[in-house]
């Protein structure tokens, strides 16, 4: 869940919980209005608790290159992120040989 979505749910839940007493105070509520207000408050509290319990979304993908083959003549057998683009982590372990111009068997951040 994104940070903005979480904030939106929390604000809407708080409005739902806060507006419930207003319904009770207006026009001497009957049983149906009290029931509706109670349900509204319960849904608001549940939404608030749910939003607070959500874990932040991961920063991005986790790219791994493990035991790659050989890269020759400009080839790539690892991870390529041109210009350093990408938000997640990248790791290379026990990669193969790279021979020739611009060959890569690990992590390549060049343009």
Biopython code that builds the backbone (N, CA, C, O; Angstrom):
import numpy as np
from Bio.PDB.StructureBuilder import StructureBuilder

atoms = [
    (1, "UNK", "N", (0.851, -1.161, 0.000)),
    (1, "UNK", "CA", (0.000, 0.000, 0.000)),
    (1, "UNK", "C", (0.903, 1.232, 0.000)),
    (1, "UNK", "O", (1.827, 1.328, 0.808)),
    (2, "UNK", "N", (0.634, 2.183, -0.914)),
    (2, "UNK", "CA", (1.460, 3.376, -0.987)),
    (2, "UNK", "C", (1.179, 4.290, 0.193)),
    (2, "UNK", "O", (0.159, 4.169, 0.872)),
    (3, "UNK", "N", (2.103, 5.201, 0.418)),
    (3, "UNK", "CA", (1.959, 6.119, 1.539)),
    (3, "UNK", "C", (0.718, 6.992, 1.380)),
    (3, "UNK", "O", (0.012, 7.237, 2.359)),
    (4, "UNK", "N", (0.437, 7.468, 0.156)),
    (4, "UNK", "CA", (-0.732, 8.319, -0.073)),
    (4, "UNK", "C", (-2.028, 7.553, 0.149)),
    (4, "UNK", "O", (-2.981, 8.098, 0.706)),
    (5, "UNK", "N", (-2.074, 6.305, -0.278)),
    (5, "UNK", "CA", (-3.269, 5.491, -0.051)),
    (5, "UNK", "C", (-3.510, 5.289, 1.435)),
    (5, "UNK", "O", (-4.645, 5.347, 1.907)),
    (6, "UNK", "N", (-2.443, 5.054, 2.155)),
    (6, "UNK", "CA", (-2.553, 4.849, 3.597)),
    (6, "UNK", "C", (-3.072, 6.115, 4.282)),
    (6, "UNK", "O", (-3.937, 6.042, 5.155)),
    (7, "UNK", "N", (-2.548, 7.264, 3.888)),
    (7, "UNK", "CA", (-2.997, 8.530, 4.476)),
    (7, "UNK", "C", (-4.469, 8.767, 4.152)),
    (7, "UNK", "O", (-5.230, 9.212, 5.011)),
    (8, "UNK", "N", (-4.877, 8.470, 2.910)),
    (8, "UNK", "CA", (-6.272, 8.660, 2.510)),
    (8, "UNK", "C", (-7.205, 7.797, 3.346)),
    (8, "UNK", "O", (-8.233, 8.277, 3.825)),
    (9, "UNK", "N", (-6.853, 6.526, 3.526)),
    (9, "UNK", "CA", (-7.696, 5.621, 4.318)),
    (9, "UNK", "C", (-7.768, 6.091, 5.764)),
    (9, "UNK", "O", (-8.840, 6.053, 6.369)),
    (10, "UNK", "N", (-6.658, 6.528, 6.323)),
    (10, "UNK", "CA", (-6.648, 6.990, 7.715)),
    (10, "UNK", "C", (-7.527, 8.228, 7.874)),
    (10, "UNK", "O", (-8.291, 8.323, 8.835)),
    (11, "UNK", "N", (-7.427, 9.179, 6.942)),
    (11, "UNK", "CA", (-8.245, 10.392, 7.033)),
    (11, "UNK", "C", (-9.725, 10.054, 6.903)),
    (11, "UNK", "O", (-10.542, 10.546, 7.681)),
    (12, "UNK", "N", (-10.080, 9.210, 5.917)),
    (12, "UNK", "CA", (-11.488, 8.838, 5.744)),
    (12, "UNK", "C", (-12.022, 8.072, 6.956)),
    (12, "UNK", "O", (-13.167, 8.271, 7.361)),
    (13, "UNK", "N", (-11.202, 7.205, 7.528)),
    (13, "UNK", "CA", (-11.631, 6.459, 8.715)),
    (13, "UNK", "C", (-11.834, 7.407, 9.898)),
    (13, "UNK", "O", (-12.797, 7.262, 10.651)),
    (14, "UNK", "N", (-10.943, 8.360, 10.061)),
    (14, "UNK", "CA", (-11.078, 9.320, 11.159)),
    (14, "UNK", "C", (-12.335, 10.172, 10.985)),
    (14, "UNK", "O", (-13.029, 10.463, 11.959)),
    (15, "UNK", "N", (-12.631, 10.573, 9.738)),
    (15, "UNK", "CA", (-13.855, 11.336, 9.476)),
    (15, "UNK", "C", (-15.075, 10.487, 9.795)),
    (15, "UNK", "O", (-16.038, 10.984, 10.380)),
    (16, "UNK", "N", (-15.047, 9.215, 9.419)),
    (16, "UNK", "CA", (-16.167, 8.320, 9.706)),
    (16, "UNK", "C", (-16.407, 8.142, 11.188)),
    (16, "UNK", "O", (-17.550, 8.136, 11.644)),
    (17, "UNK", "N", (-15.334, 7.997, 11.939)),
    (17, "UNK", "CA", (-15.467, 7.821, 13.389)),
    (17, "UNK", "C", (-15.917, 9.125, 14.047)),
    (17, "UNK", "O", (-16.751, 9.096, 14.952)),
    (18, "UNK", "N", (-15.387, 10.257, 13.615)),
    (18, "UNK", "CA", (-15.720, 11.540, 14.231)),
    (18, "UNK", "C", (-17.142, 11.997, 13.905)),
    (18, "UNK", "O", (-17.781, 12.672, 14.712)),
    (19, "UNK", "N", (-17.636, 11.625, 12.718)),
    (19, "UNK", "CA", (-18.967, 12.096, 12.329)),
    (19, "UNK", "C", (-20.088, 11.307, 13.006)),
    (19, "UNK", "O", (-21.234, 11.757, 13.013)),
    (20, "UNK", "N", (-19.786, 10.166, 13.563)),
    (20, "UNK", "CA", (-20.808, 9.333, 14.195)),
    (20, "UNK", "C", (-21.520, 10.035, 15.363)),
    (20, "UNK", "O", (-22.749, 9.988, 15.422)),
    (21, "UNK", "N", (-20.810, 10.677, 16.282)),
    (21, "UNK", "CA", (-21.535, 11.374, 17.363)),
    (21, "UNK", "C", (-22.443, 12.485, 16.845)),
    (21, "UNK", "O", (-23.452, 12.792, 17.480)),
    (22, "UNK", "N", (-22.112, 13.091, 15.710)),
    (22, "UNK", "CA", (-22.966, 14.139, 15.153)),
    (22, "UNK", "C", (-24.344, 13.586, 14.780)),
    (22, "UNK", "O", (-25.360, 14.259, 14.955)),
    (23, "UNK", "N", (-24.367, 12.363, 14.269)),
    (23, "UNK", "CA", (-25.649, 11.748, 13.904)),
    (23, "UNK", "C", (-26.489, 11.522, 15.162)),
    (23, "UNK", "O", (-27.706, 11.700, 15.133)),
    (24, "UNK", "N", (-25.852, 11.135, 16.252)),
    (24, "UNK", "CA", (-26.585, 10.885, 17.496)),
    (24, "UNK", "C", (-27.186, 12.178, 18.060)),
    (24, "UNK", "O", (-28.247, 12.153, 18.684)),
    (25, "UNK", "N", (-26.515, 13.285, 17.842)),
    (25, "UNK", "CA", (-26.966, 14.536, 18.432)),
    (25, "UNK", "C", (-28.064, 15.237, 17.617)),
    (25, "UNK", "O", (-28.781, 16.077, 18.162)),
    (26, "UNK", "N", (-28.206, 14.920, 16.364)),
    (26, "UNK", "CA", (-29.164, 15.609, 15.500)),
    (26, "UNK", "C", (-30.543, 14.957, 15.536)),
    (26, "UNK", "O", (-30.657, 13.744, 15.361)),
    (27, "UNK", "N", (-31.562, 15.725, 15.754)),
    (27, "UNK", "CA", (-32.968, 15.320, 15.614)),
    (27, "UNK", "C", (-33.356, 14.083, 16.412)),
    (27, "UNK", "O", (-34.054, 13.225, 15.872)),
    (28, "UNK", "N", (-32.962, 13.952, 17.609)),
    (28, "UNK", "CA", (-33.300, 12.820, 18.474)),
    (28, "UNK", "C", (-33.396, 11.509, 17.706)),
    (28, "UNK", "O", (-34.485, 11.106, 17.298)),
    (29, "UNK", "N", (-32.265, 10.843, 17.509)),
    (29, "UNK", "CA", (-32.209, 9.661, 16.652)),
    (29, "UNK", "C", (-33.060, 8.507, 17.158)),
    (29, "UNK", "O", (-33.255, 8.319, 18.359)),
    (30, "UNK", "N", (-33.557, 7.744, 16.194)),
    (30, "UNK", "CA", (-34.300, 6.532, 16.509)),
    (30, "UNK", "C", (-33.374, 5.335, 16.514)),
    (30, "UNK", "O", (-32.156, 5.472, 16.402)),
    (31, "UNK", "N", (-33.966, 4.159, 16.647)),
    (31, "UNK", "CA", (-33.170, 2.920, 16.714)),
    (31, "UNK", "C", (-32.394, 2.678, 15.420)),
    (31, "UNK", "O", (-31.238, 2.257, 15.457)),
    (32, "UNK", "N", (-33.026, 2.943, 14.282)),
    (32, "UNK", "CA", (-32.348, 2.731, 12.999)),
    (32, "UNK", "C", (-31.152, 3.645, 12.820)),
    (32, "UNK", "O", (-30.109, 3.212, 12.330)),
    (33, "UNK", "N", (-31.291, 4.908, 13.212)),
    (33, "UNK", "CA", (-30.180, 5.850, 13.107)),
    (33, "UNK", "C", (-29.039, 5.483, 14.050)),
    (33, "UNK", "O", (-27.867, 5.596, 13.691)),
    (34, "UNK", "N", (-29.387, 5.047, 15.250)),
    (34, "UNK", "CA", (-28.343, 4.615, 16.189)),
    (34, "UNK", "C", (-27.606, 3.387, 15.670)),
    (34, "UNK", "O", (-26.389, 3.272, 15.815)),
    (35, "UNK", "N", (-28.358, 2.467, 15.061)),
    (35, "UNK", "CA", (-27.729, 1.277, 14.481)),
    (35, "UNK", "C", (-26.795, 1.670, 13.343)),
    (35, "UNK", "O", (-25.667, 1.183, 13.262)),
    (36, "UNK", "N", (-27.270, 2.556, 12.460)),
    (36, "UNK", "CA", (-26.434, 3.018, 11.348)),
    (36, "UNK", "C", (-25.189, 3.728, 11.821)),
    (36, "UNK", "O", (-24.106, 3.532, 11.271)),
    (37, "UNK", "N", (-25.340, 4.555, 12.844)),
    (37, "UNK", "CA", (-24.187, 5.273, 13.385)),
    (37, "UNK", "C", (-23.181, 4.318, 14.015)),
    (37, "UNK", "O", (-21.971, 4.510, 13.894)),
    (38, "UNK", "N", (-23.683, 3.303, 14.677)),
    (38, "UNK", "CA", (-22.780, 2.314, 15.290)),
    (38, "UNK", "C", (-22.016, 1.545, 14.222)),
    (38, "UNK", "O", (-20.817, 1.301, 14.359)),
    (39, "UNK", "N", (-22.714, 1.166, 13.162)),
    (39, "UNK", "CA", (-22.048, 0.451, 12.060)),
    (39, "UNK", "C", (-21.022, 1.361, 11.395)),
    (39, "UNK", "O", (-19.920, 0.921, 11.068)),
    (40, "UNK", "N", (-21.377, 2.621, 11.194)),
    (40, "UNK", "CA", (-20.447, 3.576, 10.592)),
    (40, "UNK", "C", (-19.194, 3.722, 11.450)),
    (40, "UNK", "O", (-18.082, 3.732, 10.922)),
    (41, "UNK", "N", (-19.357, 3.833, 12.734)),
    (41, "UNK", "CA", (-18.207, 3.956, 13.631)),
    (41, "UNK", "C", (-17.344, 2.701, 13.608)),
    (41, "UNK", "O", (-16.116, 2.787, 13.592)),
    (42, "UNK", "N", (-17.987, 1.538, 13.607)),
    (42, "UNK", "CA", (-17.239, 0.278, 13.587)),
    (42, "UNK", "C", (-16.430, 0.137, 12.300)),
    (42, "UNK", "O", (-15.269, -0.271, 12.338)),
    (43, "UNK", "N", (-17.040, 0.473, 11.162)),
    (43, "UNK", "CA", (-16.321, 0.395, 9.882)),
    (43, "UNK", "C", (-15.158, 1.380, 9.876)),
    (43, "UNK", "O", (-14.081, 1.059, 9.373)),
    (44, "UNK", "N", (-15.359, 2.565, 10.423)),
    (44, "UNK", "CA", (-14.270, 3.537, 10.496)),
    (44, "UNK", "C", (-13.116, 3.063, 11.349)),
    (44, "UNK", "O", (-11.954, 3.241, 10.981)),
    (45, "UNK", "N", (-13.421, 2.467, 12.474)),
    (45, "UNK", "CA", (-12.363, 1.954, 13.355)),
    (45, "UNK", "C", (-11.622, 0.800, 12.686)),
    (45, "UNK", "O", (-10.395, 0.725, 12.754)),
    (46, "UNK", "N", (-12.362, -0.095, 12.042)),
    (46, "UNK", "CA", (-11.719, -1.220, 11.342)),
    (46, "UNK", "C", (-10.821, -0.710, 10.220)),
    (46, "UNK", "O", (-9.701, -1.197, 10.062)),
    (47, "UNK", "N", (-11.286, 0.256, 9.443)),
    (47, "UNK", "CA", (-10.470, 0.819, 8.365)),
    (47, "UNK", "C", (-9.224, 1.499, 8.917)),
    (47, "UNK", "O", (-8.147, 1.393, 8.330)),
    (48, "UNK", "N", (-9.358, 2.177, 10.011)),
    (48, "UNK", "CA", (-8.222, 2.842, 10.628)),
    (48, "UNK", "C", (-7.185, 1.835, 11.112)),
    (48, "UNK", "O", (-5.992, 2.008, 10.860)),
    (49, "UNK", "N", (-7.618, 0.800, 11.796)),
    (49, "UNK", "CA", (-6.703, -0.237, 12.278)),
    (49, "UNK", "C", (-6.042, -0.959, 11.109)),
    (49, "UNK", "O", (-4.843, -1.236, 11.144)),
    (50, "UNK", "N", (-6.823, -1.264, 10.075)),
    (50, "UNK", "CA", (-6.275, -1.950, 8.893)),
    (50, "UNK", "C", (-5.193, -1.101, 8.235)),
    (50, "UNK", "O", (-4.130, -1.619, 7.892)),
    (51, "UNK", "N", (-5.446, 0.203, 8.051)),
    (51, "UNK", "CA", (-4.468, 1.082, 7.411)),
    (51, "UNK", "C", (-3.199, 1.195, 8.244)),
    (51, "UNK", "O", (-2.098, 1.229, 7.694)),
    (52, "UNK", "N", (-3.338, 1.253, 9.540)),
    (52, "UNK", "CA", (-2.166, 1.361, 10.403)),
    (52, "UNK", "C", (-1.331, 0.086, 10.422)),
    (52, "UNK", "O", (-0.127, 0.141, 10.675)),
    (53, "UNK", "N", (-1.953, -1.058, 10.159)),
    (53, "UNK", "CA", (-1.243, -2.338, 10.203)),
    (53, "UNK", "C", (-0.580, -2.707, 8.878)),
    (53, "UNK", "O", (0.161, -3.688, 8.825)),
    (54, "UNK", "N", (-0.821, -1.958, 7.822)),
    (54, "UNK", "CA", (-0.243, -2.280, 6.520)),
    (54, "UNK", "C", (1.249, -2.003, 6.506)),
    (54, "UNK", "O", (1.709, -0.991, 7.035)),
    (55, "UNK", "N", (1.989, -2.898, 5.905)),
    (55, "UNK", "CA", (3.428, -2.733, 5.765)),
    (55, "UNK", "C", (3.710, -1.827, 4.569)),
    (55, "UNK", "O", (2.956, -1.852, 3.596)),
    (56, "UNK", "N", (4.769, -1.032, 4.616)),
    (56, "UNK", "CA", (5.108, -0.204, 3.461)),
    (56, "UNK", "C", (5.499, -1.079, 2.277)),
    (56, "UNK", "O", (6.063, -2.161, 2.444)),
    (57, "UNK", "N", (5.190, -0.592, 1.084)),
    (57, "UNK", "CA", (5.540, -1.362, -0.099)),
    (57, "UNK", "C", (7.054, -1.380, -0.291)),
    (57, "UNK", "O", (7.739, -0.427, 0.080)),
    (58, "UNK", "N", (7.574, -2.454, -0.865)),
    (58, "UNK", "CA", (9.013, -2.560, -1.043)),
    (58, "UNK", "C", (9.534, -1.480, -1.989)),
    (58, "UNK", "O", (8.797, -0.948, -2.818)),
    (59, "UNK", "N", (10.802, -1.175, -1.846)),
    (59, "UNK", "CA", (11.407, -0.116, -2.648)),
    (59, "UNK", "C", (11.437, -0.451, -4.128)),
    (59, "UNK", "O", (11.470, 0.462, -4.953)),
    (60, "UNK", "N", (11.427, -1.676, -4.481)),
    (60, "UNK", "CA", (11.484, -2.080, -5.880)),
    (60, "UNK", "C", (11.892, -3.537, -5.966)),
    (60, "UNK", "O", (11.991, -4.228, -4.951)),
    (61, "UNK", "N", (12.128, -3.998, -7.181)),
    (61, "UNK", "CA", (12.502, -5.403, -7.339)),
    (61, "UNK", "C", (13.900, -5.669, -6.800)),
    (61, "UNK", "O", (14.734, -4.769, -6.703)),
    (62, "UNK", "N", (14.128, -6.910, -6.458)),
    (62, "UNK", "CA", (15.459, -7.344, -6.032)),
    (62, "UNK", "C", (16.016, -8.214, -7.135)),
    (62, "UNK", "O", (15.605, -9.361, -7.313)),
    (63, "UNK", "N", (16.958, -7.654, -7.870)),
    (63, "UNK", "CA", (17.569, -8.384, -8.974)),
    (63, "UNK", "C", (18.781, -9.146, -8.470)),
    (63, "UNK", "O", (19.605, -8.608, -7.731)),
    (64, "UNK", "N", (18.881, -10.413, -8.882)),
    (64, "UNK", "CA", (20.022, -11.238, -8.503)),
    (64, "UNK", "C", (20.555, -11.941, -9.735)),
    (64, "UNK", "O", (19.792, -12.439, -10.563)),
    (65, "UNK", "N", (21.871, -11.974, -9.844)),
    (65, "UNK", "CA", (22.544, -12.759, -10.876)),
    (65, "UNK", "C", (23.476, -13.717, -10.145)),
    (65, "UNK", "O", (24.435, -13.290, -9.504)),
    (66, "UNK", "N", (23.194, -15.005, -10.242)),
    (66, "UNK", "CA", (23.993, -16.012, -9.543)),
    (66, "UNK", "C", (24.440, -17.066, -10.545)),
    (66, "UNK", "O", (23.639, -17.597, -11.314)),
    (67, "UNK", "N", (25.719, -17.354, -10.521)),
    (67, "UNK", "CA", (26.321, -18.394, -11.357)),
    (67, "UNK", "C", (25.943, -18.225, -12.823)),
    (67, "UNK", "O", (25.429, -19.146, -13.457)),
    (68, "UNK", "N", (26.207, -17.040, -13.344)),
    (68, "UNK", "CA", (25.882, -16.774, -14.742)),
    (68, "UNK", "C", (26.939, -17.379, -15.653)),
    (68, "UNK", "O", (28.028, -17.747, -15.211)),
    (69, "UNK", "N", (26.608, -17.473, -16.896)),
    (69, "UNK", "CA", (27.549, -17.989, -17.888)),
    (69, "UNK", "C", (28.507, -16.917, -18.343)),
    (69, "UNK", "O", (28.615, -15.863, -17.717)),
    (70, "UNK", "N", (29.205, -17.183, -19.433)),
    (70, "UNK", "CA", (30.179, -16.232, -19.958)),
    (70, "UNK", "C", (29.488, -15.202, -20.836)),
    (70, "UNK", "O", (28.497, -15.489, -21.508)),
    (71, "UNK", "N", (30.042, -13.992, -20.810)),
    (71, "UNK", "CA", (29.580, -12.928, -21.696)),
    (71, "UNK", "C", (30.741, -12.563, -22.618)),
    (71, "UNK", "O", (31.829, -12.229, -22.150)),
    (72, "UNK", "N", (30.508, -12.626, -23.913)),
    (72, "UNK", "CA", (31.576, -12.325, -24.880)),
    (72, "UNK", "C", (31.087, -11.291, -25.888)),
    (72, "UNK", "O", (29.896, -11.194, -26.186)),
    (73, "UNK", "N", (32.041, -10.527, -26.399)),
    (73, "UNK", "CA", (31.810, -9.547, -27.467)),
    (73, "UNK", "C", (30.628, -8.620, -27.192)),
    (73, "UNK", "O", (29.748, -8.461, -28.039)),
    (74, "UNK", "N", (30.609, -8.018, -26.028)),
    (74, "UNK", "CA", (29.577, -7.035, -25.713)),
    (74, "UNK", "C", (28.298, -7.628, -25.169)),
    (74, "UNK", "O", (27.310, -6.912, -25.009)),
    (75, "UNK", "N", (28.290, -8.910, -24.881)),
    (75, "UNK", "CA", (27.088, -9.544, -24.356)),
    (75, "UNK", "C", (26.887, -9.279, -22.872)),
    (75, "UNK", "O", (27.740, -8.683, -22.214)),
    (76, "UNK", "N", (25.768, -9.720, -22.363)),
    (76, "UNK", "CA", (25.439, -9.519, -20.956)),
    (76, "UNK", "C", (24.878, -10.824, -20.399)),
    (76, "UNK", "O", (23.943, -11.395, -20.960)),
    (77, "UNK", "N", (25.447, -11.284, -19.310)),
    (77, "UNK", "CA", (24.885, -12.459, -18.649)),
    (77, "UNK", "C", (24.570, -12.155, -17.190)),
    (77, "UNK", "O", (24.404, -13.065, -16.378)),
    (78, "UNK", "N", (24.492, -10.881, -16.871)),
    (78, "UNK", "CA", (24.197, -10.478, -15.498)),
    (78, "UNK", "C", (22.969, -9.592, -15.459)),
    (78, "UNK", "O", (21.934, -9.925, -16.037)),
    (79, "UNK", "N", (23.084, -8.463, -14.776)),
    (79, "UNK", "CA", (21.992, -7.504, -14.616)),
    (79, "UNK", "C", (22.390, -6.219, -15.312)),
    (79, "UNK", "O", (23.490, -5.710, -15.101)),
    (80, "UNK", "N", (21.509, -5.695, -16.136)),
    (80, "UNK", "CA", (21.781, -4.437, -16.826)),
    (80, "UNK", "C", (20.741, -3.412, -16.412)),
    (80, "UNK", "O", (19.540, -3.611, -16.596)),
    (81, "UNK", "N", (21.225, -2.306, -15.848)),
    (81, "UNK", "CA", (20.373, -1.171, -15.475)),
    (81, "UNK", "C", (20.960, 0.077, -16.116)),
    (81, "UNK", "O", (21.748, 0.784, -15.489)),
    (82, "UNK", "N", (20.588, 0.348, -17.339)),
    (82, "UNK", "CA", (21.181, 1.485, -18.048)),
    (82, "UNK", "C", (20.971, 2.793, -17.299)),
    (82, "UNK", "O", (19.862, 3.102, -16.862)),
    (83, "UNK", "N", (22.043, 3.549, -17.157)),
    (83, "UNK", "CA", (21.975, 4.831, -16.476)),
    (83, "UNK", "C", (21.674, 4.727, -14.999)),
    (83, "UNK", "O", (21.320, 5.729, -14.378)),
    (84, "UNK", "N", (21.801, 3.553, -14.416)),
    (84, "UNK", "CA", (21.520, 3.378, -13.005)),
    (84, "UNK", "C", (20.038, 3.363, -12.679)),
    (84, "UNK", "O", (19.661, 3.496, -11.515)),
    (85, "UNK", "N", (19.182, 3.202, -13.701)),
    (85, "UNK", "CA", (17.735, 3.189, -13.450)),
    (85, "UNK", "C", (17.341, 1.940, -12.691)),
    (85, "UNK", "O", (18.025, 0.918, -12.747)),
    (86, "UNK", "N", (16.251, 2.033, -11.995)),
    (86, "UNK", "CA", (15.778, 0.926, -11.167)),
    (86, "UNK", "C", (15.873, 1.318, -9.708)),
    (86, "UNK", "O", (16.810, 2.002, -9.295)),
    (87, "UNK", "N", (14.900, 0.882, -8.933)),
    (87, "UNK", "CA", (14.843, 1.312, -7.534)),
    (87, "UNK", "C", (15.245, 0.229, -6.556)),
    (87, "UNK", "O", (15.627, 0.548, -5.430)),
    (88, "UNK", "N", (15.179, -1.012, -6.926)),
    (88, "UNK", "CA", (15.452, -2.078, -5.979)),
    (88, "UNK", "C", (16.928, -2.398, -5.883)),
    (88, "UNK", "O", (17.765, -1.749, -6.509)),
    (89, "UNK", "N", (17.227, -3.398, -5.098)),
    (89, "UNK", "CA", (18.620, -3.807, -4.922)),
    (89, "UNK", "C", (19.042, -4.735, -6.049)),
    (89, "UNK", "O", (18.206, -5.361, -6.701)),
    (90, "UNK", "N", (20.327, -4.815, -6.266)),
    (90, "UNK", "CA", (20.888, -5.714, -7.271)),
    (90, "UNK", "C", (22.131, -6.363, -6.673)),
    (90, "UNK", "O", (22.937, -5.697, -6.024)),
    (91, "UNK", "N", (22.279, -7.661, -6.897)),
    (91, "UNK", "CA", (23.471, -8.345, -6.404)),
    (91, "UNK", "C", (23.910, -9.376, -7.426)),
    (91, "UNK", "O", (23.090, -9.958, -8.136)),
    (92, "UNK", "N", (25.202, -9.593, -7.490)),
    (92, "UNK", "CA", (25.779, -10.582, -8.400)),
    (92, "UNK", "C", (26.729, -11.455, -7.598)),
    (92, "UNK", "O", (27.546, -10.954, -6.826)),
    (93, "UNK", "N", (26.616, -12.767, -7.786)),
    (93, "UNK", "CA", (27.425, -13.707, -7.025)),
    (93, "UNK", "C", (27.911, -14.818, -7.946)),
    (93, "UNK", "O", (27.125, -15.413, -8.683)),
    (94, "UNK", "N", (29.181, -15.086, -7.901)),
    (94, "UNK", "CA", (29.803, -16.161, -8.696)),
    (94, "UNK", "C", (29.410, -16.080, -10.167)),
    (94, "UNK", "O", (28.911, -17.044, -10.747)),
    (95, "UNK", "N", (29.645, -14.910, -10.756)),
    (95, "UNK", "CA", (29.293, -14.740, -12.163)),
    (95, "UNK", "C", (30.399, -15.283, -13.057)),
    (95, "UNK", "O", (31.530, -15.498, -12.623)),
    (96, "UNK", "N", (30.039, -15.495, -14.306)),
    (96, "UNK", "CA", (30.987, -16.056, -15.273)),
    (96, "UNK", "C", (31.971, -15.019, -15.793)),
    (96, "UNK", "O", (31.985, -13.876, -15.337)),
    (97, "UNK", "N", (32.797, -15.433, -16.756)),
    (97, "UNK", "CA", (33.804, -14.547, -17.330)),
    (97, "UNK", "C", (33.145, -13.603, -18.326)),
    (97, "UNK", "O", (32.149, -13.941, -18.966)),
    (98, "UNK", "N", (33.725, -12.412, -18.442)),
    (98, "UNK", "CA", (33.304, -11.450, -19.455)),
    (98, "UNK", "C", (34.526, -11.133, -20.297)),
    (98, "UNK", "O", (35.552, -10.703, -19.770)),
    (99, "UNK", "N", (34.424, -11.343, -21.603)),
    (99, "UNK", "CA", (35.558, -11.063, -22.478)),
    (99, "UNK", "C", (35.076, -10.267, -23.686)),
    (99, "UNK", "O", (33.974, -10.486, -24.188)),
    (100, "UNK", "N", (35.903, -9.355, -24.139)),
    (100, "UNK", "CA", (35.536, -8.515, -25.262)),
    (100, "UNK", "C", (35.010, -7.173, -24.780)),
    (100, "UNK", "O", (34.705, -6.992, -23.601)),
    (101, "UNK", "N", (34.911, -6.249, -25.705)),
    (101, "UNK", "CA", (34.477, -4.900, -25.364)),
    (101, "UNK", "C", (33.034, -4.854, -24.880)),
    (101, "UNK", "O", (32.149, -5.445, -25.498)),
    (102, "UNK", "N", (32.798, -4.162, -23.790)),
    (102, "UNK", "CA", (31.473, -3.941, -23.218)),
    (102, "UNK", "C", (30.765, -5.211, -22.754)),
    (102, "UNK", "O", (29.551, -5.175, -22.553)),
    (103, "UNK", "N", (31.446, -6.302, -22.580)),
    (103, "UNK", "CA", (30.814, -7.520, -22.073)),
    (103, "UNK", "C", (30.611, -7.380, -20.571)),
    (103, "UNK", "O", (31.405, -6.739, -19.884)),
    (104, "UNK", "N", (29.556, -7.977, -20.076)),
    (104, "UNK", "CA", (29.224, -7.877, -18.661)),
    (104, "UNK", "C", (28.692, -9.189, -18.142)),
    (104, "UNK", "O", (27.832, -9.816, -18.761)),
    (105, "UNK", "N", (29.207, -9.597, -17.004)),
    (105, "UNK", "CA", (28.649, -10.794, -16.356)),
    (105, "UNK", "C", (28.251, -10.494, -14.916)),
    (105, "UNK", "O", (27.979, -11.414, -14.145)),
    (106, "UNK", "N", (28.216, -9.240, -14.554)),
    (106, "UNK", "CA", (27.835, -8.849, -13.190)),
    (106, "UNK", "C", (26.668, -7.876, -13.241)),
    (106, "UNK", "O", (25.588, -8.215, -13.725)),
    (107, "UNK", "N", (26.890, -6.661, -12.736)),
    (107, "UNK", "CA", (25.854, -5.613, -12.757)),
    (107, "UNK", "C", (26.397, -4.451, -13.560)),
    (107, "UNK", "O", (27.490, -3.956, -13.285)),
    (108, "UNK", "N", (25.633, -4.008, -14.561)),
    (108, "UNK", "CA", (26.057, -2.933, -15.461)),
    (108, "UNK", "C", (25.116, -1.742, -15.276)),
    (108, "UNK", "O", (23.925, -1.822, -15.574)),
    (109, "UNK", "N", (25.679, -0.625, -14.774)),
    (109, "UNK", "CA", (24.884, 0.588, -14.566)),
    (109, "UNK", "C", (25.175, 1.650, -15.625)),
    (109, "UNK", "O", (24.683, 2.773, -15.510)),
    (110, "UNK", "N", (25.954, 1.330, -16.642)),
    (110, "UNK", "CA", (26.333, 2.335, -17.636)),
    (110, "UNK", "C", (25.166, 2.650, -18.570)),
    (110, "UNK", "O", (24.174, 1.923, -18.627)),
    (111, "UNK", "N", (25.316, 3.751, -19.296)),
    (111, "UNK", "CA", (24.258, 4.163, -20.248)),
    (111, "UNK", "C", (24.353, 3.422, -21.542)),
    (111, "UNK", "O", (23.545, 3.648, -22.443)),
]
sb = StructureBuilder()
sb.init_structure("model")
sb.init_model(0)
sb.init_chain("A")
sb.init_seg("    ")
for serial, (resi, resn, name, xyz) in enumerate(atoms, 1):
    if name == "N":
        sb.init_residue(resn, " ", resi, " ")
    sb.init_atom(name, np.array(xyz, "f"), 0.0, 1.0, " ", f" {name:<3s}", serial, name[0])
structure = sb.get_structure()
